[in-house]
Amino acid sequence: MGRYAVLVTGPAGSGKSTLCSALITHAHSAGRNVHLFNLDPAAEHFEYAPAIDIRELVSLADVMEEMGLGPNGGLVYCFEYLLENLDWLEEQLGAFDDDYIIIDCPGQIELYTHTPLITRLLSILTTTYNFRLCSLYLLESNFIDDAPKYFAGVMSAMSSMINLDCACINVMSKMDLVKSGDTGEKTQGGRNRRELQRYLDPDPLLLVEEANSRTNPKFHALNQALVQLIDDFSMVSFMPLDSTDEDSVGSLLSHVDNAMQYGEDEEPKEPKDLDGGDFGDE
Ligand SMILES: Nc1nc2c(ncn2[C@@H]2O[C@H](COP(=O)(O)OP(=O)(O)OP(=O)(O)O)[C@@H](O)[C@H]2O)c(=O)[nH]1
């Protein structure tokens, strides 16, 4: 068997740890052996005890106290420290032969977009330890409450995708909070699932119209440019996820396996096209 690593990333509170637990539960119930790797030096609680835990090497609380750093500087220090102590990582990874690890990452977006630290770690996992990688970027469903907010979310997903340079799947999390469109029910932000479908696989024309209707005319050219970018960058679509639903988690795990060609012998290829799942198709 090969070695596989699923990186679960996304902004704070987007549902990363919940998804990690749901993926592990699903994999275990299918008789698969997967391990949790906690990469968040500030993490507190886990449903499953991490098999590998960065806090055993370095914790954010200790760094902040001993180095007199704030939370963001402290986090960067923790990752630099990890990269300087790769023998620790090697020892941890050496404990498993048939590795399939799910990596719960910190929520600070700066780690993926502003510094090369996570990128370097991924490069080490692939080149030194022969892992096949897939990165998940979670964005909460409330990011589709309005077009400008959605733009911000898409830009962060794009930035992460470009920097991480591995198979990437964008995920729209907490879809259970979006009520069914069948009865005309609306979400708190005023949308129903049918309306949300166009955000999972964006239609540039509708997006620009909506953004223009909500922003000062001086930003309309910017809206147009952003929508053009989203349209040109055709990989920016989101797979809907409800971590409380086993089928939804199972479907995501299948896409992840597919992206890493789990269990297949040939070299990793580009991930296959993802559709928008079964939300809003009715
Ligand atoms: N309704 C609903 N709530 C969810 C879902 N996933 C996560 N949550 C809730 O969202 C909150 C944050 O979830 P976490 O899994 O801790 O999010 P996180 O991204 O790991 O958070 P940080 O580690 O702080 O960045 C918790 O209250 C979860 O119960 C989901 O699919 N549906």
The ligand as an SDF file (V2000), in Angstrom:
LIG
                    3D

 32 34  0  0  0  0  0  0  0  0999 V2000
  -24.5050   22.4060   11.4330 N   0  0  0  0  0  0  0  0  0  0  0  0
  -23.2420   22.0410   11.2450 C   0  0  0  0  0  0  0  0  0  0  0  0
  -22.3190   22.4390   12.1230 N   0  0  0  0  0  0  0  0  0  0  0  0
  -21.0460   22.0610   11.9020 C   0  0  0  0  0  0  0  0  0  0  0  0
  -20.6670   21.2630   10.7910 C   0  0  0  0  0  0  0  0  0  0  0  0
  -19.3360   21.0880   10.8420 N   0  0  0  0  0  0  0  0  0  0  0  0
  -18.9110   21.7360   11.9450 C   0  0  0  0  0  0  0  0  0  0  0  0
  -19.9170   22.3280   12.5970 N   0  0  0  0  0  0  0  0  0  0  0  0
  -19.8610   23.1360   13.8320 C   0  0  0  0  0  0  0  0  0  0  0  0
  -19.0690   24.2920   13.5870 O   0  0  0  0  0  0  0  0  0  0  0  0
  -18.3030   24.6290   14.7440 C   0  0  0  0  0  0  0  0  0  0  0  0
  -16.8240   24.6940   14.3990 C   0  0  0  0  0  0  0  0  0  0  0  0
  -16.4430   23.3970   13.9860 O   0  0  0  0  0  0  0  0  0  0  0  0
  -14.9420   22.8850   14.0960 P   0  0  0  0  0  0  0  0  0  0  0  0
  -14.9000   21.5150   13.4950 O   0  0  0  0  0  0  0  0  0  0  0  0
  -14.4000   23.0440   15.4770 O   0  0  0  0  0  0  0  0  0  0  0  0
  -14.2380   23.9420   13.1340 O   0  0  0  0  0  0  0  0  0  0  0  0
  -12.6710   24.1350   12.8840 P   0  0  0  0  0  0  0  0  0  0  0  0
  -12.5460   24.6210   11.4920 O   0  0  0  0  0  0  0  0  0  0  0  0
  -11.9250   22.9040   13.2410 O   0  0  0  0  0  0  0  0  0  0  0  0
  -12.3370   25.2940   13.9050 O   0  0  0  0  0  0  0  0  0  0  0  0
  -10.8800   25.8570   14.3190 P   0  0  0  0  0  0  0  0  0  0  0  0
  -10.0370   24.6620   14.7160 O   0  0  0  0  0  0  0  0  0  0  0  0
  -11.1750   26.7730   15.4530 O   0  0  0  0  0  0  0  0  0  0  0  0
  -10.3350   26.5670   13.1320 O   0  0  0  0  0  0  0  0  0  0  0  0
  -18.6110   23.5630   15.7880 C   0  0  0  0  0  0  0  0  0  0  0  0
  -19.6120   24.0640   16.6560 O   0  0  0  0  0  0  0  0  0  0  0  0
  -19.1660   22.4030   14.9590 C   0  0  0  0  0  0  0  0  0  0  0  0
  -20.0800   21.5950   15.6790 O   0  0  0  0  0  0  0  0  0  0  0  0
  -21.6910   20.8460    9.8700 C   0  0  0  0  0  0  0  0  0  0  0  0
  -21.4840   20.1650    8.8690 O   0  0  0  0  0  0  0  0  0  0  0  0
  -22.9560   21.2720   10.1580 N   0  0  0  0  0  0  0  0  0  0  0  0
  1  2  1  0
  2  3  2  0
  2 32  1  0
  3  4  1  0
  4  5  2  0
  4  8  1  0
  5  6  1  0
  5 30  1  0
  6  7  2  0
  7  8  1  0
  8  9  1  0
  9 10  1  0
  9 28  1  0
 10 11  1  0
 11 12  1  0
 11 26  1  0
 12 13  1  0
 13 14  1  0
 14 15  2  0
 14 16  1  0
 14 17  1  0
 17 18  1  0
 18 19  2  0
 18 20  1  0
 18 21  1  0
 21 22  1  0
 22 23  2  0
 22 24  1  0
 22 25  1  0
 26 27  1  0
 26 28  1  0
 28 29  1  0
 30 31  2  0
 30 32  1  0
M  END
$$$$
